[in-house]
C-alpha cells in the first residue's frame, strides 16, 4: 500500500517532507491566481459581451496560432531531450525561413504563379522554408554547439543567446530592417463552411497542416529506425555510442528535424500574419519555448499539446479573464496571459503537462 506522502508526490509532485515557507508562498500565489481567473471568467461570460460565434472565432484563431507555436516548440523540446539545454537561437532559425520565404513568394507572385497555381506555389515555398531553416539549424549546431559538447550546460546556453543575436543582425544586414509584407494568396481569402461554422481559409489551412505535420513527426520519431536512434541517444548518449550508434549524426538529425518543423511553421505563420522582419522570430520563439515548458520540456507530444493550449489561452484569455475585470485595452495584453500561464505551470506543476520527474524515475 502506498502512503499519503507517496500519493501526493506521485499525483501532484508534492513531497510533504520538503514543504517549507517558500513552497507555501508559491502555492498561495497559484491558488489566488486561479481564484481570480475563475472570477474574471465568470464575470466575462455572464456579461454576454461576446456572442457564441465570437468565442468560437477566438478559439479557432487560437488553434491556428497554437499550431504554429507547437511546430516551433518541437525544435526546443527535441534539442533539450537530446542535449539537455535550451537552444534560444531556434526562434531565429524560424525567422530565417520567413525572410527567405518572403523573397521566393514575392518572385512567384510577380510571375503570376502565386495565384495561378497556389498549390504548387505553396509546396515550393514550403520546401524552401524548410530547407532554409534546416540548413541554418545544422550549421549552428556544427559551428556553435558541437565544440562545446562536453562543456557545462550554462556555456551552450549562453552560446545559443549569442547565436540568436548573430542571426538576427546578419539577416538585418542582408535584408534590411524594414518590415516585409508577404503577398496574399488569393485562394486563401474568405471563409469556408465546416459543420455550419465559418472559418477563415488561411486559419483552416494552418490548423490542418500543423496537425498533419505533428502527426507525421510523431510517427517518424516513434516508428522509424531513425526515430528510434534519436530516442536512444536522448536516453543515454554513452550507451547508444557503445551500441554502435553515431551520436554526432543523431544530434545533427535532431537539429535538422527541429529546423524543418520551424520552417513549416514559418510559412504558416507568414500566410496568417503576413508581416515579417529580422526580429520576427523573437516573440514566437519565446512563446514556443513557453509552450514546450507547459507541455513538458523534452516531451514531443507535450510540446504539441502545450502549443495548442497556449495558443487557445492566449487568444481567449484577455477577453475571458481580463475583460471580466474591466481592464482597459485588454486585447493588447495577450502576452501577459501567455506568461502568466507559464508562471502558474512552473508553480503548480514544474514538470509540465506531460513532463516526468527525474527524481521519481530514479528513485
C-alpha atoms as a printed R data frame, in Angstrom:
    type eleno elety resid chain resno       x      y       z
1   ATOM     1    CA   UNK     A     1   0.000  0.000   0.000
2   ATOM     2    CA   UNK     A     2   1.194  3.495  -0.810
3   ATOM     3    CA   UNK     A     3   1.293  6.098   1.908
4   ATOM     4    CA   UNK     A     4  -0.388  9.509   1.706
5   ATOM     5    CA   UNK     A     5   3.030 11.084   1.211
6   ATOM     6    CA   UNK     A     6   3.750  8.857  -1.790
7   ATOM     7    CA   UNK     A     7   0.304  9.553  -3.293
8   ATOM     8    CA   UNK     A     8   0.771 13.323  -3.003
9   ATOM     9    CA   UNK     A     9   4.206 13.110  -4.562
10  ATOM    10    CA   UNK     A    10   3.036 10.895  -7.436
11  ATOM    11    CA   UNK     A    11  -0.128 12.811  -8.332
12  ATOM    12    CA   UNK     A    12   0.788 16.412  -7.599
13  ATOM    13    CA   UNK     A    13   4.570 16.439  -7.280
14  ATOM    14    CA   UNK     A    14   4.271 17.370  -3.586
15  ATOM    15    CA   UNK     A    15   6.743 15.887  -1.133
16  ATOM    16    CA   UNK     A    16   5.451 16.698   2.393
17  ATOM    17    CA   UNK     A    17   8.949 16.284   3.788
18  ATOM    18    CA   UNK     A    18  10.218 19.161   1.618
19  ATOM    19    CA   UNK     A    19   7.394 21.644   2.241
20  ATOM    20    CA   UNK     A    20   8.718 24.972   3.530
21  ATOM    21    CA   UNK     A    21   7.575 28.574   3.607
22  ATOM    22    CA   UNK     A    22   8.739 29.168   0.011
23  ATOM    23    CA   UNK     A    23   6.572 26.282  -1.229
24  ATOM    24    CA   UNK     A    24   3.611 27.602   0.759
25  ATOM    25    CA   UNK     A    25   4.038 31.109  -0.701
26  ATOM    26    CA   UNK     A    26   4.248 29.778  -4.264
27  ATOM    27    CA   UNK     A    27   1.154 27.624  -3.856
28  ATOM    28    CA   UNK     A    28  -0.711 30.508  -2.251
29  ATOM    29    CA   UNK     A    29   0.119 32.703  -5.250
30  ATOM    30    CA   UNK     A    30  -1.044 29.957  -7.588
31  ATOM    31    CA   UNK     A    31  -4.320 29.420  -5.738
32  ATOM    32    CA   UNK     A    32  -5.040 33.160  -5.606
33  ATOM    33    CA   UNK     A    33  -4.342 33.439  -9.343
34  ATOM    34    CA   UNK     A    34  -6.701 30.538 -10.096
35  ATOM    35    CA   UNK     A    35  -9.446 32.142  -7.982
36  ATOM    36    CA   UNK     A    36  -9.024 35.479  -9.775
37  ATOM    37    CA   UNK     A    37  -9.069 33.749 -13.170
38  ATOM    38    CA   UNK     A    38 -12.284 31.939 -12.222
39  ATOM    39    CA   UNK     A    39 -13.948 35.158 -11.052
40  ATOM    40    CA   UNK     A    40 -12.888 37.067 -14.177
41  ATOM    41    CA   UNK     A    41 -14.097 34.276 -16.453
42  ATOM    42    CA   UNK     A    42 -17.463 34.078 -14.673
43  ATOM    43    CA   UNK     A    43 -17.958 37.831 -14.978
44  ATOM    44    CA   UNK     A    44 -16.937 37.890 -18.622
45  ATOM    45    CA   UNK     A    45 -19.227 35.024 -19.632
46  ATOM    46    CA   UNK     A    46 -22.099 36.343 -17.519
47  ATOM    47    CA   UNK     A    47 -21.911 39.804 -19.071
48  ATOM    48    CA   UNK     A    48 -22.752 38.431 -22.531
49  ATOM    49    CA   UNK     A    49 -20.284 40.874 -24.042
50  ATOM    50    CA   UNK     A    50 -19.221 38.371 -26.700
51  ATOM    51    CA   UNK     A    51 -21.566 36.111 -28.627
52  ATOM    52    CA   UNK     A    52 -21.065 32.360 -29.048
53  ATOM    53    CA   UNK     A    53 -19.789 32.884 -32.608
54  ATOM    54    CA   UNK     A    54 -17.210 35.412 -31.392
55  ATOM    55    CA   UNK     A    55 -15.941 32.980 -28.750
56  ATOM    56    CA   UNK     A    56 -15.756 30.313 -31.449
57  ATOM    57    CA   UNK     A    57 -13.733 32.631 -33.700
58  ATOM    58    CA   UNK     A    58 -11.289 33.275 -30.859
59  ATOM    59    CA   UNK     A    59 -10.871 29.537 -30.276
60  ATOM    60    CA   UNK     A    60 -10.278 28.856 -33.981
61  ATOM    61    CA   UNK     A    61  -7.686 31.631 -34.150
62  ATOM    62    CA   UNK     A    62  -6.088 30.217 -31.011
63  ATOM    63    CA   UNK     A    63  -5.831 26.782 -32.608
64  ATOM    64    CA   UNK     A    64  -4.170 28.268 -35.692
65  ATOM    65    CA   UNK     A    65  -1.751 30.278 -33.569
66  ATOM    66    CA   UNK     A    66  -1.141 27.322 -31.278
67  ATOM    67    CA   UNK     A    67  -0.339 25.079 -34.225
68  ATOM    68    CA   UNK     A    68   2.486 27.438 -35.190
69  ATOM    69    CA   UNK     A    69   3.742 27.541 -31.597
70  ATOM    70    CA   UNK     A    70   3.641 23.745 -31.415
71  ATOM    71    CA   UNK     A    71   5.720 23.286 -34.573
72  ATOM    72    CA   UNK     A    72   8.371 25.696 -33.291
73  ATOM    73    CA   UNK     A    73   8.256 24.166 -29.800
74  ATOM    74    CA   UNK     A    74   9.178 20.774 -31.242
75  ATOM    75    CA   UNK     A    75  12.650 22.122 -32.035
76  ATOM    76    CA   UNK     A    76  13.146 23.309 -28.466
77  ATOM    77    CA   UNK     A    77  11.933 20.088 -26.889
78  ATOM    78    CA   UNK     A    78  13.875 17.763 -29.226
79  ATOM    79    CA   UNK     A    79  17.185 19.539 -28.645
80  ATOM    80    CA   UNK     A    80  16.573 19.626 -24.905
81  ATOM    81    CA   UNK     A    81  15.686 15.940 -24.894
82  ATOM    82    CA   UNK     A    82  18.968 15.020 -26.603
83  ATOM    83    CA   UNK     A    83  21.466 17.607 -25.336
84  ATOM    84    CA   UNK     A    84  19.805 18.903 -22.177
85  ATOM    85    CA   UNK     A    85  19.967 22.634 -22.935
86  ATOM    86    CA   UNK     A    86  17.645 25.245 -24.418
87  ATOM    87    CA   UNK     A    87  18.562 26.359 -27.939
88  ATOM    88    CA   UNK     A    88  17.483 30.001 -27.765
89  ATOM    89    CA   UNK     A    89  18.663 30.529 -31.350
90  ATOM    90    CA   UNK     A    90  15.750 28.395 -32.541
91  ATOM    91    CA   UNK     A    91  13.486 31.443 -32.855
92  ATOM    92    CA   UNK     A    92  15.940 32.924 -35.334
93  ATOM    93    CA   UNK     A    93  16.008 29.654 -37.271
94  ATOM    94    CA   UNK     A    94  12.257 30.191 -37.654
95  ATOM    95    CA   UNK     A    95  12.818 33.842 -38.626
96  ATOM    96    CA   UNK     A    96  15.335 32.926 -41.326
97  ATOM    97    CA   UNK     A    97  12.715 30.837 -43.119
98  ATOM    98    CA   UNK     A    98  10.149 33.654 -43.008
99  ATOM    99    CA   UNK     A    99  12.628 36.081 -44.587
100 ATOM   100    CA   UNK     A   100  13.887 33.775 -47.340
101 ATOM   101    CA   UNK     A   101  10.375 32.507 -47.988
102 ATOM   102    CA   UNK     A   102   9.182 36.096 -48.457
103 ATOM   103    CA   UNK     A   103  11.513 36.636 -51.420
104 ATOM   104    CA   UNK     A   104  10.536 33.337 -53.021
105 ATOM   105    CA   UNK     A   105   6.829 34.067 -52.561
106 ATOM   106    CA   UNK     A   106   7.275 37.574 -53.968
107 ATOM   107    CA   UNK     A   107   9.029 36.168 -57.036
108 ATOM   108    CA   UNK     A   108   6.217 33.675 -57.574
109 ATOM   109    CA   UNK     A   109   3.672 36.467 -57.259
110 ATOM   110    CA   UNK     A   110   5.427 38.598 -59.860
111 ATOM   111    CA   UNK     A   111   5.447 35.639 -62.231
112 ATOM   112    CA   UNK     A   112   1.712 35.091 -61.739
113 ATOM   113    CA   UNK     A   113   2.262 31.596 -60.343
114 ATOM   114    CA   UNK     A   114   1.382 32.552 -56.764
115 ATOM   115    CA   UNK     A   115  -2.327 32.969 -57.585
116 ATOM   116    CA   UNK     A   116  -2.438 30.930 -60.792
117 ATOM   117    CA   UNK     A   117  -1.038 27.728 -59.263
118 ATOM   118    CA   UNK     A   118  -1.455 28.154 -55.492
119 ATOM   119    CA   UNK     A   119  -0.943 24.507 -54.524
120 ATOM   120    CA   UNK     A   120   2.350 24.214 -56.411
121 ATOM   121    CA   UNK     A   121   3.452 27.634 -55.114
122 ATOM   122    CA   UNK     A   122   2.639 26.595 -51.555
123 ATOM   123    CA   UNK     A   123   4.691 23.415 -51.899
124 ATOM   124    CA   UNK     A   124   7.642 25.278 -53.448
125 ATOM   125    CA   UNK     A   125   7.743 27.894 -50.698
126 ATOM   126    CA   UNK     A   126   7.236 25.203 -48.055
127 ATOM   127    CA   UNK     A   127  10.262 23.271 -49.343
128 ATOM   128    CA   UNK     A   128  12.348 26.466 -49.486
129 ATOM   129    CA   UNK     A   129  11.380 27.469 -45.937
130 ATOM   130    CA   UNK     A   130  12.057 24.003 -44.544
131 ATOM   131    CA   UNK     A   131  15.374 23.733 -46.403
132 ATOM   132    CA   UNK     A   132  16.483 27.182 -45.206
133 ATOM   133    CA   UNK     A   133  15.704 26.575 -41.547
134 ATOM   134    CA   UNK     A   134  17.147 23.055 -41.670
135 ATOM   135    CA   UNK     A   135  20.454 24.249 -43.137
136 ATOM   136    CA   UNK     A   136  20.781 27.100 -40.635
137 ATOM   137    CA   UNK     A   137  19.917 24.828 -37.702
138 ATOM   138    CA   UNK     A   138  22.539 22.286 -38.768
139 ATOM   139    CA   UNK     A   139  25.184 24.990 -39.355
140 ATOM   140    CA   UNK     A   140  24.522 26.491 -35.912
141 ATOM   141    CA   UNK     A   141  24.902 23.062 -34.344
142 ATOM   142    CA   UNK     A   142  28.162 22.387 -36.179
143 ATOM   143    CA   UNK     A   143  29.802 25.754 -35.518
144 ATOM   144    CA   UNK     A   144  28.372 26.926 -32.211
145 ATOM   145    CA   UNK     A   145  27.393 23.830 -30.228
146 ATOM   146    CA   UNK     A   146  29.476 20.836 -31.257
147 ATOM   147    CA   UNK     A   147  32.790 22.289 -29.991
148 ATOM   148    CA   UNK     A   148  31.069 22.786 -26.610
149 ATOM   149    CA   UNK     A   149  29.624 19.282 -26.411
150 ATOM   150    CA   UNK     A   150  31.428 18.396 -23.187
151 ATOM   151    CA   UNK     A   151  31.173 21.831 -21.555
152 ATOM   152    CA   UNK     A   152  28.861 22.647 -18.627
153 ATOM   153    CA   UNK     A   153  25.266 23.332 -19.710
154 ATOM   154    CA   UNK     A   154  25.479 27.034 -18.936
155 ATOM   155    CA   UNK     A   155  28.091 27.596 -21.658
156 ATOM   156    CA   UNK     A   156  25.990 26.241 -24.583
157 ATOM   157    CA   UNK     A   157  23.039 28.190 -23.192
158 ATOM   158    CA   UNK     A   158  24.993 31.455 -23.319
159 ATOM   159    CA   UNK     A   159  26.308 30.494 -26.751
160 ATOM   160    CA   UNK     A   160  22.745 29.986 -28.008
161 ATOM   161    CA   UNK     A   161  21.860 33.540 -26.950
162 ATOM   162    CA   UNK     A   162  24.896 34.821 -28.824
163 ATOM   163    CA   UNK     A   163  23.944 32.773 -31.888
164 ATOM   164    CA   UNK     A   164  20.455 34.270 -31.687
165 ATOM   165    CA   UNK     A   165  21.783 37.836 -31.842
166 ATOM   166    CA   UNK     A   166  24.226 36.891 -34.586
167 ATOM   167    CA   UNK     A   167  21.446 35.517 -36.794
168 ATOM   168    CA   UNK     A   168  19.167 38.480 -36.090
169 ATOM   169    CA   UNK     A   169  21.642 41.084 -37.159
170 ATOM   170    CA   UNK     A   170  23.056 39.010 -40.011
171 ATOM   171    CA   UNK     A   171  19.588 38.933 -41.575
172 ATOM   172    CA   UNK     A   172  19.130 42.602 -40.780
173 ATOM   173    CA   UNK     A   173  22.318 43.353 -42.674
174 ATOM   174    CA   UNK     A   174  21.364 41.114 -45.592
175 ATOM   175    CA   UNK     A   175  17.697 42.062 -45.988
176 ATOM   176    CA   UNK     A   176  17.351 45.376 -44.160
177 ATOM   177    CA   UNK     A   177  15.471 46.381 -41.021
178 ATOM   178    CA   UNK     A   178  12.161 47.165 -42.723
179 ATOM   179    CA   UNK     A   179   9.025 45.072 -42.326
180 ATOM   180    CA   UNK     A   180   8.343 42.771 -45.265
181 ATOM   181    CA   UNK     A   181   4.715 42.123 -46.260
182 ATOM   182    CA   UNK     A   182   4.078 38.626 -47.581
183 ATOM   183    CA   UNK     A   183   1.874 38.541 -50.683
184 ATOM   184    CA   UNK     A   184  -1.705 37.469 -50.038
185 ATOM   185    CA   UNK     A   185  -2.633 34.156 -51.620
186 ATOM   186    CA   UNK     A   186  -5.992 34.766 -53.263
187 ATOM   187    CA   UNK     A   187  -7.399 31.234 -52.816
188 ATOM   188    CA   UNK     A   188  -6.855 31.590 -49.050
189 ATOM   189    CA   UNK     A   189  -9.019 34.705 -48.765
190 ATOM   190    CA   UNK     A   190 -12.557 34.401 -47.478
191 ATOM   191    CA   UNK     A   191 -14.267 31.725 -45.408
192 ATOM   192    CA   UNK     A   192 -15.164 28.066 -45.671
193 ATOM   193    CA   UNK     A   193 -18.136 26.297 -44.084
194 ATOM   194    CA   UNK     A   194 -17.314 23.349 -41.807
195 ATOM   195    CA   UNK     A   195 -20.207 21.804 -39.944
196 ATOM   196    CA   UNK     A   196 -22.188 25.018 -40.112
197 ATOM   197    CA   UNK     A   197 -19.258 27.118 -38.861
198 ATOM   198    CA   UNK     A   198 -17.460 29.742 -40.899
199 ATOM   199    CA   UNK     A   199 -13.668 29.601 -40.640
200 ATOM   200    CA   UNK     A   200 -11.098 31.697 -42.439
201 ATOM   201    CA   UNK     A   201  -9.436 29.613 -45.126
202 ATOM   202    CA   UNK     A   202  -5.964 30.641 -44.016
203 ATOM   203    CA   UNK     A   203  -6.697 29.540 -40.452
204 ATOM   204    CA   UNK     A   204  -8.165 26.241 -41.644
205 ATOM   205    CA   UNK     A   205  -5.026 25.592 -43.695
206 ATOM   206    CA   UNK     A   206  -2.763 26.344 -40.738
207 ATOM   207    CA   UNK     A   207  -4.720 24.084 -38.381
208 ATOM   208    CA   UNK     A   208  -4.882 21.147 -40.792
209 ATOM   209    CA   UNK     A   209  -1.263 21.479 -41.954
210 ATOM   210    CA   UNK     A   210   0.077 21.824 -38.414
211 ATOM   211    CA   UNK     A   211  -1.857 18.769 -37.188
212 ATOM   212    CA   UNK     A   212  -0.712 16.650 -40.154
213 ATOM   213    CA   UNK     A   213   2.928 17.660 -39.644
214 ATOM   214    CA   UNK     A   214   2.772 16.920 -35.928
215 ATOM   215    CA   UNK     A   215   1.249 13.507 -36.605
216 ATOM   216    CA   UNK     A   216   3.930 12.847 -39.208
217 ATOM   217    CA   UNK     A   217   6.704 13.823 -36.811
218 ATOM   218    CA   UNK     A   218   5.250 11.635 -34.055
219 ATOM   219    CA   UNK     A   219   5.166  8.673 -36.450
220 ATOM   220    CA   UNK     A   220   8.734  9.461 -37.587
221 ATOM   221    CA   UNK     A   221  10.096  9.528 -34.044
222 ATOM   222    CA   UNK     A   222   8.133  6.548 -32.718
223 ATOM   223    CA   UNK     A   223   8.015  4.144 -35.669
224 ATOM   224    CA   UNK     A   224  11.031  4.666 -37.912
225 ATOM   225    CA   UNK     A   225  14.578  3.402 -37.414
226 ATOM   226    CA   UNK     A   226  15.968  6.950 -37.370
227 ATOM   227    CA   UNK     A   227  13.401  7.926 -34.766
228 ATOM   228    CA   UNK     A   228  14.407  5.020 -32.557
229 ATOM   229    CA   UNK     A   229  18.017  6.128 -32.940
230 ATOM   230    CA   UNK     A   230  17.114  9.639 -31.776
231 ATOM   231    CA   UNK     A   231  15.255  8.252 -28.771
232 ATOM   232    CA   UNK     A   232  18.168  6.020 -27.881
233 ATOM   233    CA   UNK     A   233  20.604  8.962 -27.956
234 ATOM   234    CA   UNK     A   234  18.191 11.059 -25.887
235 ATOM   235    CA   UNK     A   235  18.002  8.259 -23.316
236 ATOM   236    CA   UNK     A   236  21.766  7.762 -22.893
237 ATOM   237    CA   UNK     A   237  24.386  9.010 -25.361
238 ATOM   238    CA   UNK     A   238  27.212  6.905 -23.923
239 ATOM   239    CA   UNK     A   239  25.296  3.633 -24.068
240 ATOM   240    CA   UNK     A   240  23.994  4.488 -27.534
241 ATOM   241    CA   UNK     A   241  27.578  5.033 -28.746
242 ATOM   242    CA   UNK     A   242  28.606  1.664 -27.286
243 ATOM   243    CA   UNK     A   243  25.752  0.062 -29.229
244 ATOM   244    CA   UNK     A   244  27.219  1.393 -32.481
245 ATOM   245    CA   UNK     A   245  25.024  4.472 -32.921
246 ATOM   246    CA   UNK     A   246  26.696  7.528 -34.451
247 ATOM   247    CA   UNK     A   247  25.813 10.076 -31.778
248 ATOM   248    CA   UNK     A   248  27.013 13.106 -33.752
249 ATOM   249    CA   UNK     A   249  24.874 12.130 -36.717
250 ATOM   250    CA   UNK     A   250  21.852 11.619 -34.455
251 ATOM   251    CA   UNK     A   251  22.332 15.063 -32.918
252 ATOM   252    CA   UNK     A   252  22.613 16.644 -36.364
253 ATOM   253    CA   UNK     A   253  19.397 14.859 -37.348
254 ATOM   254    CA   UNK     A   254  17.709 16.242 -34.237
255 ATOM   255    CA   UNK     A   255  18.616 19.803 -35.209
256 ATOM   256    CA   UNK     A   256  17.603 19.130 -38.818
257 ATOM   257    CA   UNK     A   257  14.167 17.800 -37.893
258 ATOM   258    CA   UNK     A   258  13.565 20.647 -35.450
259 ATOM   259    CA   UNK     A   259  14.675 23.145 -38.075
260 ATOM   260    CA   UNK     A   260  12.367 21.598 -40.688
261 ATOM   261    CA   UNK     A   261   9.388 21.942 -38.337
262 ATOM   262    CA   UNK     A   262  10.356 25.578 -37.714
263 ATOM   263    CA   UNK     A   263  10.469 26.154 -41.479
264 ATOM   264    CA   UNK     A   264   6.962 24.741 -41.889
265 ATOM   265    CA   UNK     A   265   5.794 26.947 -39.027
266 ATOM   266    CA   UNK     A   266   7.409 29.957 -40.725
267 ATOM   267    CA   UNK     A   267   5.305 29.524 -43.859
268 ATOM   268    CA   UNK     A   268   2.066 29.002 -41.920
269 ATOM   269    CA   UNK     A   269   2.813 31.983 -39.680
270 ATOM   270    CA   UNK     A   270   3.587 34.199 -42.681
271 ATOM   271    CA   UNK     A   271   0.386 33.248 -44.500
272 ATOM   272    CA   UNK     A   272  -1.704 34.273 -41.477
273 ATOM   273    CA   UNK     A   273   0.145 37.330 -40.152
274 ATOM   274    CA   UNK     A   274   1.892 38.311 -43.424
275 ATOM   275    CA   UNK     A   275   4.426 40.700 -41.854
276 ATOM   276    CA   UNK     A   276   7.985 39.611 -41.090
277 ATOM   277    CA   UNK     A   277  11.295 41.259 -40.321
278 ATOM   278    CA   UNK     A   278  14.628 40.418 -38.738
279 ATOM   279    CA   UNK     A   279  13.125 40.439 -35.216
280 ATOM   280    CA   UNK     A   280  10.009 38.432 -36.069
281 ATOM   281    CA   UNK     A   281  11.408 35.236 -34.573
282 ATOM   282    CA   UNK     A   282  11.848 36.596 -31.049
283 ATOM   283    CA   UNK     A   283   8.304 36.561 -29.681
284 ATOM   284    CA   UNK     A   284   7.136 33.400 -31.500
285 ATOM   285    CA   UNK     A   285  10.324 31.726 -30.261
286 ATOM   286    CA   UNK     A   286   9.720 32.755 -26.654
287 ATOM   287    CA   UNK     A   287   6.070 31.686 -26.913
288 ATOM   288    CA   UNK     A   288   7.130 28.330 -28.373
289 ATOM   289    CA   UNK     A   289   9.606 27.841 -25.524
290 ATOM   290    CA   UNK     A   290   6.752 28.630 -23.126
291 ATOM   291    CA   UNK     A   291   4.615 26.043 -24.910
292 ATOM   292    CA   UNK     A   292   7.384 23.453 -24.589
293 ATOM   293    CA   UNK     A   293   7.639 24.114 -20.835
294 ATOM   294    CA   UNK     A   294   3.867 23.950 -20.419
295 ATOM   295    CA   UNK     A   295   3.698 20.622 -22.227
296 ATOM   296    CA   UNK     A   296   6.772 19.205 -20.523
297 ATOM   297    CA   UNK     A   297  10.170 20.136 -21.905
298 ATOM   298    CA   UNK     A   298  11.737 17.145 -23.649
299 ATOM   299    CA   UNK     A   299   8.367 15.539 -24.418
300 ATOM   300    CA   UNK     A   300   7.340 15.708 -28.094
301 ATOM   301    CA   UNK     A   301   3.633 15.115 -27.507
302 ATOM   302    CA   UNK     A   302   3.780 17.578 -24.625
303 ATOM   303    CA   UNK     A   303   5.204 20.248 -26.928
304 ATOM   304    CA   UNK     A   304   2.344 19.694 -29.369
305 ATOM   305    CA   UNK     A   305  -0.292 19.894 -26.645
306 ATOM   306    CA   UNK     A   306   1.445 22.828 -24.952
307 ATOM   307    CA   UNK     A   307   1.485 24.809 -28.198
308 ATOM   308    CA   UNK     A   308  -2.227 24.285 -28.833
309 ATOM   309    CA   UNK     A   309  -3.120 25.049 -25.208
310 ATOM   310    CA   UNK     A   310  -1.021 28.215 -25.173
311 ATOM   311    CA   UNK     A   311  -2.475 29.409 -28.470
312 ATOM   312    CA   UNK     A   312  -6.048 28.981 -27.252
313 ATOM   313    CA   UNK     A   313  -5.381 30.560 -23.844
314 ATOM   314    CA   UNK     A   314  -3.561 33.480 -25.442
315 ATOM   315    CA   UNK     A   315  -6.469 34.037 -27.823
316 ATOM   316    CA   UNK     A   316  -9.385 33.787 -25.385
317 ATOM   317    CA   UNK     A   317  -7.568 34.702 -22.146
318 ATOM   318    CA   UNK     A   318  -7.673 38.518 -22.440
319 ATOM   319    CA   UNK     A   319 -11.389 38.545 -23.273
320 ATOM   320    CA   UNK     A   320 -12.244 35.770 -20.845
321 ATOM   321    CA   UNK     A   321 -10.294 36.923 -17.785
322 ATOM   322    CA   UNK     A   322  -9.051 40.498 -18.150
323 ATOM   323    CA   UNK     A   323 -12.271 41.664 -19.799
324 ATOM   324    CA   UNK     A   324 -14.202 40.374 -16.783
325 ATOM   325    CA   UNK     A   325 -12.349 42.814 -14.517
326 ATOM   326    CA   UNK     A   326 -12.879 45.755 -16.867
327 ATOM   327    CA   UNK     A   327  -9.179 46.074 -17.743
328 ATOM   328    CA   UNK     A   328  -8.794 48.752 -20.454
329 ATOM   329    CA   UNK     A   329  -7.284 47.644 -23.788
330 ATOM   330    CA   UNK     A   330  -7.228 44.048 -22.576
331 ATOM   331    CA   UNK     A   331  -6.853 42.741 -26.116
332 ATOM   332    CA   UNK     A   332  -3.319 44.152 -26.173
333 ATOM   333    CA   UNK     A   333  -2.309 42.139 -23.115
334 ATOM   334    CA   UNK     A   334  -2.228 38.666 -24.645
335 ATOM   335    CA   UNK     A   335   1.477 38.346 -23.841
336 ATOM   336    CA   UNK     A   336   0.646 38.891 -20.167
337 ATOM   337    CA   UNK     A   337  -1.781 35.974 -20.285
338 ATOM   338    CA   UNK     A   338   0.771 33.724 -22.007
339 ATOM   339    CA   UNK     A   339   3.489 34.315 -19.444
340 ATOM   340    CA   UNK     A   340   1.020 34.178 -16.540
341 ATOM   341    CA   UNK     A   341   0.183 30.668 -17.716
342 ATOM   342    CA   UNK     A   342   3.902 29.852 -17.728
343 ATOM   343    CA   UNK     A   343   4.310 31.141 -14.155
344 ATOM   344    CA   UNK     A   344   1.315 29.129 -12.936
345 ATOM   345    CA   UNK     A   345   2.627 25.962 -14.573
346 ATOM   346    CA   UNK     A   346   6.064 26.463 -13.021
347 ATOM   347    CA   UNK     A   347   4.434 26.971  -9.610
348 ATOM   348    CA   UNK     A   348   1.793 24.245  -9.682
349 ATOM   349    CA   UNK     A   349   3.404 21.644 -11.971
350 ATOM   350    CA   UNK     A   350   7.042 22.441 -12.804
351 ATOM   351    CA   UNK     A   351   7.414 19.315 -14.947
352 ATOM   352    CA   UNK     A   352   4.650 20.473 -17.326
353 ATOM   353    CA   UNK     A   353   1.509 18.693 -18.512
354 ATOM   354    CA   UNK     A   354   3.245 15.517 -19.713
355 ATOM   355    CA   UNK     A   355   6.670 16.004 -18.164
356 ATOM   356    CA   UNK     A   356   8.280 13.433 -15.924
357 ATOM   357    CA   UNK     A   357  10.058 13.985 -12.656
358 ATOM   358    CA   UNK     A   358  13.559 12.540 -12.918
359 ATOM   359    CA   UNK     A   359  13.935 12.335  -9.166
360 ATOM   360    CA   UNK     A   360  10.927  9.980  -9.013
361 ATOM   361    CA   UNK     A   361  12.091  7.999 -12.022
362 ATOM   362    CA   UNK     A   362  15.494  7.335 -10.488
363 ATOM   363    CA   UNK     A   363  14.175  6.575  -7.036
